[in-house]
Amino acid sequence: MPLLRLMACSIAAFAALISAGHAGPCAVDIDTMQRRIDARLEAIAAAGPFMREGAFAGMGDQPTPRSIAAAEARRGEISTRKVAAVRRAMAQARAADAVGDNRTCEKMLARVTRVLGP
């Protein structure tokens, strides 16, 4: 599990570096929300039972927040509807940020907050 946390942090840091180079008016808020989503996924994964590794585990692909979310959805620990809504809203927030549409970006981040809950 420590390796999973290290990888999640590394991925988040790498994503932050990439987005800083193409930062729009909402980039900091998007990065903050992504860290919140990743932390929520990590907490859910840590609280639930361990899952058996797949047949191809350790053969190159490392778990990502997205693959962790998919695994948790399959186990029923997160609803697939919630995962899809968060992915969709974050994609729309990033697209709005890329064109400088701060209003839409903030609206999509507010939607993510509502879906995630407290």
N, C-alpha and C positions, 0 to 999 in steps of 0.2 A: 504494500500500500504506500510506503514512503516514495517508491519509485514513481507511482502513479501521480502523487502530489507534485513531485519534482517536475515531471513531464508537463502536467497541467500548468504549473507556474511558468515553465519555459515557453510553452506555446503562447500563453497570455502575454509574456514579455515580448516575444517575437512579433506577435500581432500588434502590440502597442508601438513597436519600432516602425513597422511597416505603415501603420495608419498615421503616425506622426509625420511621415514624409508626404502624405497626401491629406493632411488635416483640413477638414472643412469647419464650418462654424459650430458643429455639433459633435466633433470628433472626441473631445474629452468626455462628454456625457455618454457617448456610445461605448467608449473603453470602460468607463465606470460601470455601466450596465452589464457589459460582457463579463467583467470580473464578478459582479453579483450573481449572474447566471451560473458561471463556472463554480463559484463557491457553493451555491445551492445544490448543483449536481453532485459535487464532491461530498457534501453533507448527507445527501440522500444515499449515495453509494456507500458511504462509511457506515451509515445506520442500518442498512439492510444486510441480509445474509450474503456471504461470499458466493459468487457464481463460479461454476467450473469453467476453466479456460477452453476455448475452442480448439479444434484440431490444428489450426494454423497459428496458434499463439506463439509468439517469439520468433516468427519467421519473417520479420521485417516491419510489418505495420505495428505502430504503437497506438495505444488507446488515445483518443482525442475527446475533448468535451462532447463533441457531437456523437461519437460512437458510444460513449458512456451513457448519454441521454437515450440513445436508441436501445441500449441494453436494459436500462432501467424501465423504459416504456414497455419493452417486451415482458418484463417481470411484473408489470402492473404497478410499479412504485411511482410512476409518473404517467399521467394520461397521454396517449398519443395525440389527442386533440390539443392539449396544452403545449406539448413539444412543438407541434406544427405551427401553432399560433405564435409562439415566441420566435421561432425561426423566421416566419414570414414577416413579423413586425420588425425584427432586427435587420433583415435584408432590405426592407423598405426604408428604414432609418438610415442605413448606410448609403442607399441609392439617393435619398434626399440630401444627405450630407455631401455626397460627391458633386451635386449640382448647386450646392449652396442654399438649399431650401431648409432653413433652420426651423420654420414653423411645422412642416411636415415631419421632420426628424424628431422634434420634441413630442409631437402627437404620437408617433410610433413608439417612442420610449415610454410614454405614459401608458400606452396600451400594454407593453411588456410588464410594466409595474403592476397593472391591474390583473394580468394573467398570473403572474408569480405570486401575488398576494403578499401579506406581511412577512 
